[in-house]
Amino acid sequence: MRNGITFVHSADLHMDSLFKTKGHLPEELLERLRAGTFEAFDRLIQVCIKEEADFLLIAGDVYHEELRSLKAQVHVRRGFEKLQKHGIDVFVSFGNHDFTSGTEHAVSFPENVFLFESERVQEVPFYKQGELLAHIYGFSYETRVVKEHKAQEFQKTGHPPYHIAMLHGSLESNTDHDVYAPFTLEELKRTGMDYWALGHIHKREILSADPLIIYPGNTQGRSQNEQGPKGCYVIEEQEGEWVHRFQPLHSFVYESVTVPVPPLENPNELERVLENVKHHVAESGGSVMLSVTIEGSGHQWKRWWSSGVMDEWKDIVNENEDVTEGGWVWIEDVRLDERISWTEEDLHGPHFTGEFLKKVNEADDEALDSWLAPLYDHRKMSRFVPSLNEKEQAEVLEKAKAMAVNQLLGSGDDGFDHT
Amino acid sequence: MTALIIHNLYIHGFGKWSGFSLSFAEDRPNIITGKNEAGKSTLYHFFLYMFFGLPPKQREAYMPKQGGGLGGTITVETAEAEVVTVERFHDRYKGQAICRTSLGVEHGEEWLRDQLNGLDRESFEAIFSFNADDLRHLETLSAESLGETLLDIGLTGSDRISRTERWLEKKVEERFKPQGRKPVINEQLHKVEDLYKKTRSLEKEEQAYLHLLEEKQQAIEEIEASGMAWREKTNALYRTEQLLKARPALVNYHQGLEELQRREFIVFPDGGMERYRQLKEKILPLQSEKKLLTSDVEAGKEKLKALAAAYQPQRLEEAALLLKRRPESEKLGYEKERLHKETEHRQEELSKEVQSLDIPLTVDDLDDYTFPFYIEETWRELKNEEQTLVQERAYIHDQSMDLEREFQYVETKKAELEEEMIGEDEAAALQYKIQEASETAAANRATRNSGKAGRVRPNRAALFVGAVAVLLGGAAVFIGGGSVVWLLLGVMLSIGLSFYASRLPQNVQPQISDSREKDVERAREKLREYETQRTEWKHVHDQWKQLNHEDIRLQEKESLAAQRRRRLEAQVTEQRSLYPFLTGLDVKHWEKLFHKVVQLREKRVEYLQAVKRIEELERKQDGMTEDLKTFHRRLDWEILDHTVRTGWNELSGWIKQQEHLERDVHQQKEALEALERRLKKITYQLQGYLEECHQLFGECGVESEQDFYKRAEEAETVRKLQEDVAGYQFQIDGLLSEEDQAHADVWNQVPEESRLLTDIREIKRDIEHLETQQSKARQHLADIHSRLDQMENSDERSALTHHYQAEKEKLKEMAKEWAGYQAALQALKETKQSYQSTYLPAVLAAAEDYFRTLTDRRYESIAADDPGRGITVLDSEGMLFAPGELSKGTRDQLYISLRLALGETMAGQRPLPFFMDDAFVHFDERRLQKMTTILQGVSTRHQVLFFSWRSDLQQVFTDANIQQLK
């Protein structure tokens, strides 16, 4: 008697992982963020129970290396215990963020959990009602980095109805991320596995429909780099028909919007603009960490931005947001479209300002490094504050230009038009 | 000319001026002189107003004193050599400038700004206008500040750069100082560091989780170990305490054992006393019973003797036999009596019956007559014969009567027919006639007629057969004992049928038709009638013949019947002679009488037999009575004259008495035997018990009962001791386990009490110690549990780390903000430096030129090399002077030189007019002369507008456009 198979595929839980925050966030919001990965995990457990899954697959990065907190471990254990009560097995492999030679796993898991602990690919039989239903193949990272092609090590054994493989790694061709355990689609397909449960890439993607090769993505976005709904996949097979269903697990999403704004006379009007944006985003119903990019002309944008007026209005708009209830929208960041730049022609004439702009524009990494050395090379500071990346450097220079020119041209130092 | 040139102006109204116009020279200095309050300054501000406009408030100061609108026009020639009229009125175009070219093209404010190098009013003033007051700062200037002031003045027309720099510096320092604590970033850093340390310590604490798990395991093991030790000690305590409890029993046990050992060995069987008691219990009743039985036997024997004397068994048998005949004798008596009565009754009945016959017959006659077996039959036949004869006589009579009637009928009928009938001849004629007619007629008819005749004949035959059958049937019935009627009926029926049958053929006669045929038909008719009559006549004739026959037969029968009667009468007479009582009695009653007589005869025989039986019975009875009397005599009883019945009764009474005696004797004998058997048994039993008793004594080695008791007492004491010892042993067993017994060697020694007490104290102390230890370990385990639990449920590390992360992010943000300010500051500084290094030497070189000229080469050069020090000048003799060391006039000259140099150097691609105000206050005539030369030189490059109160200037400036203001 064979009645198909149902399982849940997730990866990159990064339990208790930290969030990249911008600006000052209230305590309650920080709490919401912090709870995010835990809540997502709880939902994952609920999904397994609701779907009456045969088992749950977690393809690496259960924990985040920075913080494999006991809380996270205990939380995970309790979740698994809940699954145990419902007779659902769990197969866990560890990835580059929770490699096995890292922090010791203090908390042990219940018996329904199988941990792939070796870097050698292993197969584990799964029995349903006493009958062998599937072989689950997988391995864990023993060290932070695995550079080998692991696909060849996945060899089908025995003749269970299903062969399911778990792999934490990335496509060889993917250059956006550090390439770990690289593979090509061809390699995976050649193994003849029925399903490939991938992990590592936080953006979900279905690499292949036959056989299904899926990145479920992570379960909760943690910065603007991880936008949109996050969750897991529910996989079902019935008489040769493989069905995959994305199941969101996130507590809130990261989102960015670009709004075209006509020239404004007064920065006070920013409040309305931001409120509108917020209102629009809030219509989707879920909680959102929002990044707003303003698109428009007029040099006052630069002025308001550089002087921090825009941030002040952002703070004012955020002040009214109640993040303890669901469906909140928090404007994390207001930035300017890159097209808004200095009409430096405005600045011809006074040679010094021109010279200054030229100076800033010509500033190279070295120059900037030397300018910023007092802080960024400061012994203590450098422990906590990393060097600026390219984008940040550009941002800093842009801000420097704006502020200095404002001052040199005597537009006042607060950015507010007092006339 | 590529510079901007002001050709003329017209003031519509501005301050004191209205409707005022002036023209300006292009390439020589324009000098405007006038005393104080002459309106030089207003004129200067009019130019600025025209170029840059004025905020409305400031305009108020220049509203025309004589009224009218504020405003005016200036005509300029642009760098591109285009002449443009610039018009600005307070009340037109919102005070905006309108620039009209000669071609009529209009430009606005922005175009104007472009013409002015994009400078604003401040910058313009800073570069292109200077006055005596500016020179006052010169004395305090360091080289650096000079440079900067010059930059300020030269580049932005104010000190904006340094203000900006200072602002940036403030911003930077507010945020961060590498060594500071106060700035916000330093504070934030401190905070982050703190948080970091805390997270580290929490992290370590969590790492201690594993250690804690181990500790937990250890604690559990420790608790188990101490628990085990505690159980052991508790067991030991229990053992020792039990030993202490068992000690009295042990003491007694050992004492008892010693006592037993002291005792001699006593032979006394187990349960001997009990055995003896039981024997005694059995012997005593047996002995008394034996005595009783012996006396009973004696008494029984006496009684038996007495009974045996009266008992006569041999006579009893005889009497019993005799008595057995009594019922028979009595039965005989009864029978005799009954028979006697019966015979009397019968005699009487018989005579009555004989009389009732009423025939000449007596009872005694019955004995005389014999009635052989055939008599009855004979008498019956006689009776039947007589009856038959009577009937036959009647029958014959009837028959003869019938015959007579029939004769008459037949003869009549015959006579009638003979009369009606035609003669035979006539019939033959008719026959012939028909025959003739028929022969001519169809032969076929003959066939048909023959067919018809053939068909009828069998029918007729059948009817005859039926008639015969009926007749036979009737005869058969008659013969079979039926009445004559049946026979007659049969005869008549058969006659009827025969008659009918004979008539049948008449129906089928051939027919003759036609007129001729009518004769034939008639003949035929007649013939047919003749034939019918003839047939009938024949039939009647036959009947007549038959009747004749019958009459003859009847006469025969009559004679036969008379013959039989005679025979009958002879026989009757014979019988009457044999049995006279038949005389006078009709024969038909004889048979019945026979039966009666026979019955009476039988009754008579029975009577005679009964009389015989009575006689026999009397004989038998008499025999028995004689036997009884004989027996009486033999017993010598008094033969009294009483009835046989009394004799029988006496006999029966005696027998009963003897039987009673016999039973008594028997019973007595049996009782005696039983007693004797019992006595024998008891004696035997008693013997056994006595022997057993003897044996018991033997076993104990005693002779007498007294000795036995004594010995028993001694044995009892020993037994009790043993029992005590065993009891103690049992007690000890109950208190101490086998192991404990072995351990303390209790069966060989008694443990000392003091030692036991000491042991108990020590063990108790140990237990107490263990308990304390265990409770401590438990507490420790509980602590570990609660710590583990706390750690597992603690949100602290996560919360703190996230907090740390947020603060770190904040620090990063702040650093980034700082970086903006810092970058701006550093860029500004570098720009300044490069700016200075690019432009300052040129400015200085030009200034040196002017200064040298002005000072007649007394001073050779101006230096600003050392940023730490002020500007220095070097005189022709190589002496260095700080500006302060120079004379006031020289200082002014230095300033003018620098100012001109700056203006010229920084003027940019569009040289604008220089506006100077009383710049040469302190110049002496010679130097003023030099100055005019310089200004005239400058004028070739820039238009120069010079405002002065000095009236002597027109003598000094040889080639200048000098205009005097009133």
Boltz contact constraints between the chains, C-beta under 6 A:
constraints:
  - contact:
      token1: [A, 16]
      token2: [B, 798]
      max_distance: 6.0
  - contact:
      token1: [A, 18]
      token2: [B, 805]
      max_distance: 6.0
  - contact:
      token1: [A, 21]
      token2: [B, 806]
      max_distance: 6.0
  - contact:
      token1: [A, 21]
      token2: [B, 809]
      max_distance: 6.0
  - contact:
      token1: [A, 30]
      token2: [B, 806]
      max_distance: 6.0
  - contact:
      token1: [A, 34]
      token2: [B, 802]
      max_distance: 6.0
  - contact:
      token1: [A, 67]
      token2: [B, 801]
      max_distance: 6.0
  - contact:
      token1: [A, 69]
      token2: [B, 797]
      max_distance: 6.0
  - contact:
      token1: [A, 69]
      token2: [B, 798]
      max_distance: 6.0
  - contact:
      token1: [A, 70]
      token2: [B, 206]
      max_distance: 6.0
  - contact:
      token1: [A, 70]
      token2: [B, 209]
      max_distance: 6.0
  - contact:
      token1: [A, 70]
      token2: [B, 791]
      max_distance: 6.0
  - contact:
      token1: [A, 71]
      token2: [B, 795]
      max_distance: 6.0
  - contact:
      token1: [A, 71]
      token2: [B, 798]
      max_distance: 6.0
  - contact:
      token1: [A, 74]
      token2: [B, 792]
      max_distance: 6.0
  - contact:
      token1: [A, 106]
      token2: [B, 209]
      max_distance: 6.0
  - contact:
      token1: [A, 106]
      token2: [B, 210]
      max_distance: 6.0
  - contact:
      token1: [A, 348]
      token2: [B, 118]
      max_distance: 6.0
  - contact:
      token1: [A, 349]
      token2: [B, 117]
      max_distance: 6.0
  - contact:
      token1: [A, 349]
      token2: [B, 118]
      max_distance: 6.0
  - contact:
      token1: [A, 349]
      token2: [B, 119]
      max_distance: 6.0
  - contact:
      token1: [A, 350]
      token2: [B, 156]
      max_distance: 6.0
  - contact:
      token1: [A, 352]
      token2: [B, 155]
      max_distance: 6.0
  - contact:
      token1: [A, 352]
      token2: [B, 835]
      max_distance: 6.0
  - contact:
      token1: [A, 355]
      token2: [B, 831]
      max_distance: 6.0
  - contact:
      token1: [A, 355]
      token2: [B, 835]
      max_distance: 6.0
  - contact:
      token1: [A, 356]
      token2: [B, 831]
      max_distance: 6.0
  - contact:
      token1: [A, 359]
      token2: [B, 827]
      max_distance: 6.0
  - contact:
      token1: [A, 359]
      token2: [B, 830]
      max_distance: 6.0
  - contact:
      token1: [A, 359]
      token2: [B, 831]
      max_distance: 6.0
  - contact:
      token1: [A, 360]
      token2: [B, 827]
      max_distance: 6.0
  - contact:
      token1: [A, 371]
      token2: [B, 822]
      max_distance: 6.0
  - contact:
      token1: [A, 371]
      token2: [B, 823]
      max_distance: 6.0
  - contact:
      token1: [A, 371]
      token2: [B, 826]
      max_distance: 6.0
  - contact:
      token1: [A, 372]
      token2: [B, 819]
      max_distance: 6.0
  - contact:
      token1: [A, 372]
      token2: [B, 822]
      max_distance: 6.0
  - contact:
      token1: [A, 374]
      token2: [B, 178]
      max_distance: 6.0
  - contact:
      token1: [A, 375]
      token2: [B, 176]
      max_distance: 6.0
  - contact:
      token1: [A, 375]
      token2: [B, 815]
      max_distance: 6.0
  - contact:
      token1: [A, 375]
      token2: [B, 818]
      max_distance: 6.0
  - contact:
      token1: [A, 378]
      token2: [B, 178]
      max_distance: 6.0
  - contact:
      token1: [A, 380]
      token2: [B, 189]
      max_distance: 6.0
  - contact:
      token1: [A, 381]
      token2: [B, 189]
      max_distance: 6.0
  - contact:
      token1: [A, 384]
      token2: [B, 192]
      max_distance: 6.0
  - contact:
      token1: [A, 384]
      token2: [B, 808]
      max_distance: 6.0
  - contact:
      token1: [A, 384]
      token2: [B, 811]
      max_distance: 6.0
  - contact:
      token1: [A, 385]
      token2: [B, 811]
      max_distance: 6.0
  - contact:
      token1: [A, 385]
      token2: [B, 812]
      max_distance: 6.0
  - contact:
      token1: [A, 385]
      token2: [B, 815]
      max_distance: 6.0
  - contact:
      token1: [A, 396]
      token2: [B, 819]
      max_distance: 6.0
  - contact:
      token1: [A, 396]
      token2: [B, 820]
      max_distance: 6.0
  - contact:
      token1: [A, 396]
      token2: [B, 823]
      max_distance: 6.0
  - contact:
      token1: [A, 397]
      token2: [B, 823]
      max_distance: 6.0
  - contact:
      token1: [A, 399]
      token2: [B, 820]
      max_distance: 6.0
  - contact:
      token1: [A, 400]
      token2: [B, 820]
      max_distance: 6.0
  - contact:
      token1: [A, 400]
      token2: [B, 823]
      max_distance: 6.0
  - contact:
      token1: [A, 400]
      token2: [B, 824]
      max_distance: 6.0
  - contact:
      token1: [A, 403]
      token2: [B, 824]
      max_distance: 6.0
  - contact:
      token1: [A, 404]
      token2: [B, 824]
      max_distance: 6.0
  - contact:
      token1: [A, 404]
      token2: [B, 828]
      max_distance: 6.0
  - contact:
      token1: [A, 407]
      token2: [B, 164]
      max_distance: 6.0
  - contact:
      token1: [A, 407]
      token2: [B, 167]
      max_distance: 6.0
  - contact:
      token1: [A, 408]
      token2: [B, 160]
      max_distance: 6.0
  - contact:
      token1: [A, 408]
      token2: [B, 164]
      max_distance: 6.0
  - contact:
      token1: [A, 410]
      token2: [B, 160]
      max_distance: 6.0
  - contact:
      token1: [A, 413]
      token2: [B, 167]
      max_distance: 6.0
